[in-house]
């Protein structure tokens, strides 16, 4: 079947006359400036972070200083990643305003950005799309696959980003920039070695990197590892099946070809092993997972000026392997597991069924961009196109105690073997200063994208061969008032959309809290967001605040499938167990609104203070019935601290808190989610009157010292009060008191 969906573009998506609107009489266009430390700069064109702050790429697919961005954006640079001693990329982000980090299990971490989770947010690595067509709707573990020690910086763009990045960018964009190779001035070889320890996991970690440098080229080869035992949560409780390992390898090479031309080659290998999931153990269902991921790309780019400010051609290959192991244990008449401790031990004397599912997604892809400047840099334009092509292999087998644990191949895996998914797009983004008087500027921006997505899945149970495609147009428009380098007041309209992927239209099987069946009639969900905000930055003050409203149509929701219907698909009661059988459908609409803020004061004599907070509320309007709260909406939450940083010798110390208010505003599916409403006295059963999550706060201390240029020591004491808590919607408690130590030597 084929459907065409047109998503309305912003009426001002492209202000075609931008190049014809002059600056105020007698005024010159602003000089083009760049910031140091920009990874994407051409070799030899390094830049410095100045008064306008960190460089941002995600907001415009081009280098732009954070203070000048007319969107809500957060940047975590390399120095902060190192100081936070982040064990995973989700840990890097859990102090960012407007980002809640849901963890179903220890080896996972699904960011919730403005109420959107999973494939409703786009993950990019050096501009290359990381999402694929089998990303599970809702919480997933994929962001945790990426090595935080391989990153130069992490950016979070809050709000839709579909004009620049296509499908899935409803809630926001997470852009991960890999480390730039070092330039060694007086030698060809260098490197670093690091080791770490964490007490909550009894964790050991380490890594090494070897750097190569010559006149035309710079490169590195490195890797990290971590082995974790079962997690100790607040109050001393051990979390069963929470230990896991992760392994990472990285290689990057950059060559300066002269004349502004350069080439870049990157290979990233990441793996998580034995990541257990126990949130449904109370109904006799457990799982573990192994994930391995390969991402490689080759890039040619030219940095110049004027009409050819920048040219980029990128070819990529992404291969993701996911192996899931499921375990079923006997349950009683009430649906609860008979022997919880034995089930958690995964002993074959208790487990009565096992299954193994293997899914592989291979994705060749490309993107190309052309960046131009017109009219003495008054007008800036970005034109681009991209394509990603998923090829899916899927298989499944199971074994039962009644059959002597003999493995039997199933007719189908989670997906139809040899499924395919294609995503294509082309976009244009333009911005320019239409008025400039002295140090004041008025800037207009607009963009438009055409997107196309198609899927093929053979022999889907109950449906047959599935083929569908969608095309559509989205737009964006923005207005900014900029006063010198210190003030930005902006209003932005952005559209987002998400075409249904293979997981939502063709999956058949256990997807966590439910048993899902296919539905190939889904249509894309789309969003319109209005955001207004301001940013103030001086030598001693940084303030940002934003408010937004997002209207979503054709929202993906889940409806219960009658027993007669799912049995007609060849599904047995033994396959389903105690889970509800559901399918994805398009609900009517939803409305999200919220506010975010950040404040930093200082430094004064090396001392600075900071705080952030975010609030969101969302309602779902189903096609039938009254409005209800949307699912998995985080409570009011934030973080803040006081920090001392010296220059010589380099030393820092920071006392900080993380906190969240209670969340008692639950959606109907929240009330049926064991991660939120399980009765602690009766595992596997829901509370009759679920109150949601309780408020919490943790007190934390971290510091570091560099006694020599080549040696850095960092330490963190997390959760000093050993508070027992978990992020809203998570299936595992957060770490209790956790002493982290890290030692890095560079040569």
C-alpha positions in Angstrom: 0.0 0.0 0.0 1.1 3.6 -0.6 0.1 6.7 1.2 1.2 10.3 0.8 1.1 12.5 3.9 1.7 16.2 3.5 2.8 17.9 6.8 2.0 21.6 6.6 5.1 23.8 6.2 5.5 27.0 8.0 4.1 29.8 6.0 7.4 31.7 6.5 9.6 28.7 6.0 11.8 30.4 3.5 11.9 34.2 3.5 12.8 34.4 -0.1 13.6 38.0 -0.1 16.3 37.7 2.6 19.1 38.5 0.2 17.2 41.6 -1.0 16.7 43.2 2.4 19.6 45.4 3.1 21.0 46.3 6.5 20.2 49.7 7.8 21.6 52.5 5.7 25.2 53.1 6.3 25.7 50.0 8.5 28.1 47.1 7.6 27.2 43.5 7.9 28.7 41.7 11.0 32.1 40.2 10.6 32.1 36.4 10.4 33.6 35.0 13.5 34.3 31.5 14.7 35.2 29.9 17.9 38.3 27.9 18.9 38.1 24.3 19.7 35.7 23.6 16.9 36.1 20.0 15.9 34.6 20.6 12.5 37.0 23.3 11.5 39.4 22.6 8.7 43.0 21.6 9.7 44.9 24.6 10.8 41.8 26.7 11.5 41.5 26.1 15.2 39.3 28.5 17.1 38.9 29.7 20.7 35.8 29.7 22.9 35.2 33.3 23.7 32.6 35.5 25.3 29.8 33.9 23.2 30.4 30.5 24.7 30.7 27.0 23.2 30.3 26.3 19.5 27.0 24.6 18.5 26.6 22.5 15.4 23.2 20.8 16.0 21.1 24.0 15.7 22.0 24.8 12.1 24.3 22.0 10.9 27.0 24.6 10.9 29.3 26.2 13.4 27.4 28.7 15.5 28.1 30.1 18.9 25.7 29.1 21.7 24.8 32.6 22.6 23.6 33.4 19.0 21.4 30.3 18.6 17.7 31.1 18.6 16.8 27.8 20.2 17.1 26.1 23.6 20.4 24.2 23.5 22.8 22.7 26.0 26.5 22.0 25.4 28.7 19.7 27.5 32.3 20.2 26.4 35.1 17.7 26.9 36.4 19.3 30.1 33.0 18.8 31.8 32.7 15.2 30.5 36.0 14.5 32.2 35.1 16.3 35.4 31.8 14.5 35.7 33.5 11.1 35.4 30.5 10.0 33.3 30.3 6.2 33.1 27.9 6.3 30.1 26.7 9.0 27.7 23.3 9.1 29.5 25.3 10.0 32.7 26.8 12.9 30.8 23.3 14.4 30.2 21.6 13.8 33.5 22.6 17.3 34.8 21.2 19.1 31.7 18.0 21.1 32.0 15.1 19.5 30.2 16.7 16.1 29.8 15.3 13.3 32.1 17.2 10.0 31.9 15.0 7.0 32.1 16.7 3.6 32.8 14.7 0.4 32.5 17.9 -1.5 33.3 21.5 -0.8 34.2 22.9 -1.1 30.7 20.4 1.4 29.3 19.6 5.1 29.4 16.8 6.7 27.3 16.7 10.5 27.3 13.3 12.1 27.6 13.5 15.5 26.0 10.4 17.7 26.5 8.4 14.6 27.1 9.5 12.6 24.1 11.5 9.4 24.4 13.3 6.8 22.3 13.0 7.2 18.5 11.2 10.5 19.0 14.6 12.0 19.5 17.4 11.9 16.9 21.0 10.8 17.9 23.8 11.9 15.6 27.5 11.1 15.7 29.6 13.7 13.9 26.4 14.5 11.9 25.8 10.9 11.0 22.4 9.5 11.9 22.6 6.8 14.6 18.8 6.0 14.7 17.6 3.1 12.6 14.3 1.6 11.7 14.3 -1.0 14.6 14.8 1.5 17.4 12.2 0.5 20.0 9.4 2.9 20.7 9.7 4.2 24.2 12.7 3.5 26.5 15.7 1.8 24.8 19.4 1.3 25.5 21.0 2.6 22.4 22.5 5.9 23.7 24.3 3.9 26.4 26.2 2.0 23.7 28.4 5.0 22.9 31.7 5.6 24.7 31.7 9.0 26.6 35.5 9.0 26.6 35.5 9.1 22.8 33.7 12.4 22.7 34.8 16.0 22.3 31.5 17.4 23.3 27.8 16.6 23.6 25.0 18.9 22.3 21.3 18.7 23.1 18.9 20.8 20.9 15.5 20.8 22.6 12.5 20.9 20.4 11.8 19.7 16.8 14.7 19.4 14.4 13.2 17.7 11.4 14.0 20.5 8.9 17.7 19.7 9.3 17.6 16.1 10.4 14.5 14.5 9.1 12.2 11.9 10.7 12.2 11.3 14.4 13.3 14.8 15.6 10.2 15.6 17.6 11.5 16.1 21.1 15.1 17.1 20.2 18.5 16.3 18.7 21.4 14.8 20.6 24.6 15.5 18.7 27.8 13.6 19.7 31.1 15.1 18.4 34.0 12.7 18.5 37.5 13.6 19.7 39.7 15.6 17.4 43.1 14.1 16.9 45.9 15.8 18.8 48.5 17.9 16.9 51.9 17.0 18.4 54.3 19.8 17.8 57.7 18.1 18.3 57.1 14.4 17.8 55.1 11.9 15.8 53.7 9.7 18.6 51.9 10.4 21.9 49.0 8.9 23.8 47.2 8.5 27.1 46.4 5.8 29.6 43.5 6.0 32.2 42.1 3.8 34.9 39.0 4.1 37.1 37.1 2.5 39.9 33.5 2.9 41.1 32.2 1.5 44.5 28.5 1.2 43.8 29.2 -1.3 41.0 32.5 -2.5 42.3 33.5 -1.4 38.8 36.9 -1.4 37.2 37.5 0.5 34.0 40.4 1.6 31.9 41.4 2.8 28.5 44.3 3.9 26.3 44.9 5.9 23.2 47.8 6.2 20.8 48.2 9.5 18.8 50.0 9.9 15.5 50.9 13.3 14.1 52.7 14.6 11.0 52.5 17.7 8.9 49.6 16.7 6.7 47.8 14.2 9.0 46.8 13.6 12.6 45.2 10.4 13.9 44.6 8.2 16.9 43.7 4.6 17.8 42.2 3.8 21.2 39.7 2.0 23.3 38.1 1.7 26.7 36.5 -1.0 28.8 34.5 -1.4 32.0 33.3 -4.4 34.0 30.6 -3.9 36.6 29.2 -6.1 39.3 25.6 -5.9 40.5 24.6 -2.4 41.5 24.3 -1.3 45.1 21.3 1.1 45.3 20.5 3.6 48.0 20.0 2.0 51.4 22.2 -1.0 50.5 19.9 -3.1 48.4 21.7 -5.0 45.6 19.9 -4.8 42.2 19.8 -8.3 40.7 21.2 -8.9 37.2 22.4 -5.3 37.0 26.1 -6.1 36.3 27.3 -5.7 32.8 30.3 -5.0 30.7 31.0 -2.5 28.0 33.8 -2.4 25.4 34.7 0.4 23.0 37.2 0.9 20.2 37.9 4.1 18.2 40.1 5.3 15.4 40.1 8.7 13.6 42.3 10.3 11.0 42.2 13.8 9.6 44.3 14.9 6.6 44.9 18.4 5.5 45.0 18.5 1.7 45.6 22.2 1.3 43.4 24.9 -0.2 40.9 24.4 2.6 40.3 20.8 1.7 40.4 18.0 4.2 39.4 14.4 4.6 38.3 12.5 7.8 37.9 8.8 8.4 36.3 7.4 11.6 35.7 3.9 12.9 33.8 3.4 16.2 33.1 0.0 17.7 30.9 -0.3 20.8 29.5 -3.3 22.8 27.5 -3.9 25.9 27.3 -7.4 27.2 25.0 -9.2 29.7 22.8 -6.3 30.4 19.9 -7.7 32.5 16.3 -6.5 32.8 14.3 -7.4 35.9 11.4 -4.9 36.0 8.9 -7.7 35.0 10.5 -10.4 37.2 7.4 -10.3 39.3 5.3 -11.8 36.5 8.0 -14.4 35.7 9.7 -12.6 32.8 13.4 -11.7 32.7 15.8 -10.9 29.9 19.5 -10.1 29.2 20.9 -8.4 26.1 24.1 -8.1 24.1 24.6 -5.2 21.8 27.4 -4.6 19.4 27.6 -1.6 17.1 29.9 -0.5 14.3 29.9 3.0 12.8 32.3 4.1 10.1 32.4 7.1 7.8 34.7 8.8 5.3 34.3 12.6 4.8 35.6 15.1 2.3 35.1 18.7 3.1 36.2 22.2 2.1 36.3 25.3 4.3 36.3 28.5 2.4 34.4 31.7 2.2 31.6 33.4 0.3 29.6 31.2 -2.1 31.6 28.2 -1.1 31.9 28.7 2.6 31.7 25.0 3.2 31.2 21.8 1.2 30.8 18.4 2.7 30.3 14.9 1.3 30.0 12.1 3.9 29.6 8.3 3.2 28.8 6.1 6.2 28.2 2.5 7.2 26.4 1.6 10.4 25.8 -2.0 11.6 24.0 -2.8 14.8 23.7 -6.3 16.3 21.2 -6.9 19.1 20.9 -10.3 20.7 18.2 -10.7 23.4 17.8 -13.7 25.7 14.4 -14.2 27.3 13.6 -16.3 30.4 10.2 -17.3 31.6 9.4 -18.7 35.1 6.2 -20.4 36.3 3.5 -18.1 37.6 0.5 -18.7 40.0 -3.2 -18.1 39.5 -2.8 -14.4 40.2 -0.2 -14.0 37.5 2.7 -13.5 39.9 5.9 -15.6 39.7 6.0 -18.5 42.1 9.7 -18.4 43.0 11.1 -14.9 42.6 14.5 -15.5 44.0 15.0 -18.7 41.9 13.8 -16.9 38.8 16.2 -14.1 39.3 19.0 -16.7 39.5 18.0 -17.9 36.0 18.5 -21.5 37.2 17.2 -24.1 34.8 15.5 -25.8 37.7 13.2 -22.8 37.9 13.1 -21.4 34.4 10.6 -23.2 32.2 11.2 -21.4 28.9 14.0 -19.6 27.1 14.3 -17.8 23.8 17.0 -16.1 21.8 16.3 -13.4 19.3 19.0 -11.9 17.0 18.5 -8.8 15.0 21.0 -7.2 12.7 20.5 -3.8 10.9 23.0 -2.8 8.2 22.8 0.8 7.1 24.8 2.4 4.4 24.2 6.1 4.2 25.3 9.5 2.9 24.8 13.2 3.4 26.0 16.2 1.4 25.8 19.9 2.4 26.7 23.2 0.7 27.1 26.2 2.9 27.2 29.7 1.4 27.4 33.3 2.4 25.9 36.2 0.4 25.9 40.0 0.5 29.0 40.5 2.6 27.9 37.6 4.9 24.5 39.2 5.7 22.8 36.1 4.4 23.8 32.6 5.2 22.4 29.5 3.6 22.7 25.7 4.0 21.6 23.3 1.3 21.8 19.6 1.8 20.5 16.1 1.1 20.9 12.7 2.7 19.8 9.1 2.5 20.0 6.0 4.8 19.1 2.5 3.8 18.4 -0.2 6.4 18.7 -3.9 5.6 17.3 -6.1 8.4 18.1 -9.7 9.3 16.1 -11.3 12.1 15.8 -14.7 13.6 14.5 -16.3 16.8 14.5 -19.7 18.5 13.2 -21.0 21.8 13.6 -23.9 24.2 11.3 -25.3 26.8 11.9 -27.6 29.8 9.1 -29.9 28.6 11.1 -30.5 25.4 14.4 -31.2 27.2 15.7 -27.7 26.4 16.0 -28.5 22.7 16.3 -25.3 20.7 13.7 -24.9 17.9 13.8 -22.3 15.3 10.8 -20.0 15.0 9.3 -19.2 11.6 10.0 -15.5 12.2 12.2 -13.3 14.4 11.1 -10.0 15.9 11.0 -8.7 12.4 10.5 -10.3 9.0 13.9 -11.4 7.7 15.2 -9.3 4.8 13.1 -6.3 5.7 14.2 -3.0 4.2 13.7 0.7 5.2 14.7 3.7 3.2 14.9 7.3 4.3 15.7 10.2 2.0 15.6 14.0 2.4 16.6 17.3 1.0 16.6 20.6 2.9 17.3 24.3 2.6 18.0 26.6 5.6 18.5 30.3 5.4 19.2 33.1 7.9 20.3 36.7 7.7 20.5 40.0 9.5 17.8 42.2 8.1 18.6 45.2 10.3 21.8 46.2 12.0 22.2 49.4 13.9 25.4 49.8 15.9 25.7 46.6 18.0 22.0 45.7 17.6 20.8 43.2 15.1 17.5 41.7 13.9 17.9 38.2 12.4 15.3 36.2 10.5 15.7 32.5 9.6 13.7 29.9 7.8 14.0 26.4 6.5 12.2 23.7 4.6 12.7 20.0 4.1 11.2 17.4 1.8 11.3 13.8 3.2 10.5 10.4 1.9 10.4 7.1 3.8 9.5 3.6 2.6 9.4 0.1 4.0 9.3 -3.5 2.8 8.6 -6.4 5.1 7.8 -9.8 3.6 5.3 -12.2 5.1 4.2 -10.3 8.2 1.9 -12.5 10.3 -1.8 -11.7 9.8 -0.9 -9.0 7.3 1.1 -10.5 4.5 3.8 -8.6 2.6 4.0 -5.0 3.9 5.0 -2.1 1.7 4.3 1.5 2.4 5.8 4.9 1.8 5.3 8.4 3.0 6.4 11.8 1.8 6.0 15.2 3.3 7.2 18.7 3.8 8.1 20.5 7.1 9.3 24.0 7.8 10.7 26.3 10.4 11.0 30.0 10.9 12.7 32.1 13.6 13.2 35.7 14.7 16.0 37.0 16.9 17.0 40.3 18.4 20.7 40.3 19.3 22.3 43.1 21.3 26.1 43.0 21.0 27.5 39.8 22.5 25.3 39.8 25.7 21.6 39.6 24.8 19.5 37.3 22.6 15.7 37.4 22.6 14.1 35.0 20.2 10.9 33.4 18.9 10.9 30.2 16.9 8.5 28.0 15.1 9.6 24.5 14.2 7.9 21.4 12.8 8.8 17.8 13.4 7.6 14.5 12.1 8.2 10.8 12.6 7.4 8.2 10.0 6.4 4.8 11.6 9.4 2.5 11.6 9.6 -1.3 11.3 9.4 -1.8 15.0 6.0 -0.1 15.1 4.5 -1.5 12.0 5.8 -5.1 11.7 7.1 -6.2 15.1 5.7 -9.4 16.6 6.6 -10.4 20.0 7.6 -9.4 23.5 8.8 -5.8 23.5 9.2 -5.3 27.3 6.0 -4.5 29.1 3.6 -5.7 26.4 3.3 -8.3 23.6 3.0 -6.4 20.4 1.4 -7.3 17.1 1.8 -5.6 13.6 -0.2 -2.7 12.3 0.7 -1.5 8.8 -1.9 1.2 8.8 0.1 3.7 10.9 0.6 7.2 9.5 3.4 9.6 10.6 3.0 11.6 13.7 3.8 15.3 13.4 4.5 18.2 15.7 4.3 22.0 15.6 6.3 23.8 18.3 6.4 27.5 19.3 9.3 28.5 21.5 10.2 31.9 23.0 13.2 32.6 25.1 16.1 34.8 26.0 19.8 34.4 26.7 22.0 36.8 28.7 25.8 36.4 28.9 28.4 38.6 30.5 31.8 38.0 32.0 30.1 37.0 35.3 26.5 36.1 34.4 24.9 33.5 32.2 21.1 33.2 32.0 18.9 31.3 29.6 15.1 30.8 29.8 12.6 29.3 27.4 9.0 28.5 27.3 7.4 26.3 24.6 4.2 24.7 23.4 4.1 21.6 21.2 1.0 20.4 19.3 1.2 16.8 18.2 -1.1 15.1 15.8 -1.6 11.4 14.9 0.3 10.5 18.1 1.5 6.9 18.2 -0.3 5.1 21.0 -1.1 1.5 21.9 -4.5 -0.2 22.0 -5.4 -3.6 23.4 -6.0 -6.4 20.8 -8.9 -8.8 21.5 -7.9 -12.4 22.2 -9.7 -13.7 19.2 -7.7 -11.4 16.9 -4.2 -12.2 18.3 -5.0 -16.0 18.3 -5.9 -15.6 14.6 -2.3 -14.5 14.0 -1.1 -17.9 15.3 -0.1 -16.6 18.7 -0.6 -18.9 21.6 -1.4 -18.0 25.2 2.0 -19.6 26.2 3.7 -17.0 23.9 1.9 -14.1 25.5 2.1 -15.2 29.2 0.8 -12.5 31.5 1.5 -9.7 29.1 -1.2 -7.6 27.4 -1.4 -7.9 23.6 -1.3 -4.5 22.0 -0.7 -2.8 18.6 0.3 0.7 17.7 -2.3 3.1 16.5 -2.6 6.8 15.7 -4.3 8.6 18.5 -6.0 12.0 17.9 -3.6 14.6 19.3 -1.6 15.8 22.2 -0.4 19.1 23.7 2.9 19.5 25.5 3.9 22.7 27.2 6.8 23.6 29.5 9.6 25.9 30.6 13.3 25.5 31.1 15.9 27.8 32.8 19.6 28.0 33.6 21.5 30.4 35.7 25.3 30.7 36.4 27.0 33.5 38.4 30.8 33.9 38.6 33.5 33.1 38.8 34.5 35.5 41.6 37.9 34.5 42.9 37.5 31.2 41.2 34.0 30.5 42.8 30.9 30.2 40.7 27.3 29.0 41.3 24.9 27.5 38.9 21.4 26.0 38.8 18.9 24.7 36.2 15.3 23.4 36.3 12.7 22.2 33.8 8.9 21.7 34.0 6.6 20.0 31.5 3.0 19.1 31.3 1.3 17.0 28.5 -2.2 15.8 27.7 -3.3 13.2 25.2 -6.6 13.6 23.4 -7.6 10.1 22.2 -10.0 9.7 19.3 -12.6 8.6 21.8 -12.9 9.7 25.3 -11.8 12.6 27.4 -8.3 14.1 27.6 -5.9 12.2 29.8 -2.3 12.8 30.9 0.4 11.7 28.4 2.7 8.8 29.3 6.1 9.0 30.9 6.1 12.8 31.5 8.9 13.6 34.0 8.2 15.7 37.0 9.7 19.2 37.8 13.4 18.5 38.2 16.8 20.1 38.1 20.3 20.4 39.4 22.6 23.1 40.9 25.9 23.6 42.6 28.8 25.7 43.7 32.2 25.2 42.2 35.8 26.4 42.8 38.2 26.3 39.9 41.9 27.5 40.2 44.1 28.1 37.2 47.6 27.2 38.5 47.9 24.6 39.6 44.8 23.3 38.0 42.4 22.2 40.7 38.6 22.2 41.0 36.0 21.2 43.6 32.3 21.2 43.3 29.4 20.5 45.7 26.2 19.9 43.8 22.7 18.5 44.1 20.3 16.8 41.7 16.6 16.7 42.5 13.1 15.8 41.2 9.7 16.6 42.6 7.0 14.0 43.0 5.1 12.9 39.9 1.5 12.0 40.7 0.0 13.0 37.3 -0.1 9.6 35.6 -1.4 8.6 32.2 -3.5 5.4 31.9 -0.5 3.4 30.6 1.6 4.7 33.5 -0.9 3.2 35.9 -0.4 -0.2 34.2 3.4 0.0 34.2 5.2 -2.1 36.7 8.2 0.3 36.6 5.9 2.9 38.1 3.0 1.2 39.9 4.2 -2.2 41.1 3.1 -3.2 44.6 6.4 -3.6 46.5 4.7 -6.1 48.8 3.4 -8.2 45.9 5.9 -8.2 43.0 4.2 -8.5 39.7 1.0 -6.9 40.9 -0.1 -3.3 40.4 -1.1 -1.0 43.2 -4.8 -0.4 43.3 -4.3 3.3 44.0 -0.9 4.2 42.5 0.4 7.6 43.6 3.3 7.8 41.1 6.9 8.6 42.1 8.2 10.3 45.2 10.4 13.4 45.3 14.1 12.9 45.8 17.4 14.8 46.1 21.0 13.7 46.1 24.0 15.6 47.5 27.2 15.1 45.6 30.8 16.2 45.7 33.5 16.0 43.0 37.0 17.4 42.4 40.2 17.0 40.5 43.8 18.0 40.5 46.5 18.2 37.8 49.8 18.2 39.6 51.6 18.0 36.3 50.7 18.7 32.7 50.7 15.0 31.9 48.7 13.8 35.0 45.1 14.3 36.0 43.3 12.9 39.0 39.5 13.1 39.4 37.2 11.9 42.1 33.4 12.0 42.8 31.4 11.1 45.8 27.8 10.6 44.5 24.7 10.4 46.6 26.5 11.2 49.9 23.4 10.6 51.9 22.8 7.2 50.3 19.3 8.1 49.2 17.2 5.4 47.7 15.6 6.8 44.5 15.0 6.2 40.8 14.2 8.4 37.9 10.5 8.5 37.0 9.6 5.5 34.8 12.9 3.6 35.4 13.0 -0.1 36.1 16.0 0.0 38.4 17.0 2.1 41.3 19.8 4.6 40.9 23.2 4.0 42.6 23.5 4.6 46.3 26.7 6.1 47.8 29.2 5.8 45.0 32.9 6.7 45.2 34.4 7.2 41.8 38.1 7.6 41.1 39.8 8.2 37.8 43.5 8.6 36.9 44.7 9.7 33.5 48.3 10.1 32.3 49.1 11.7 28.9 52.4 11.4 27.1 
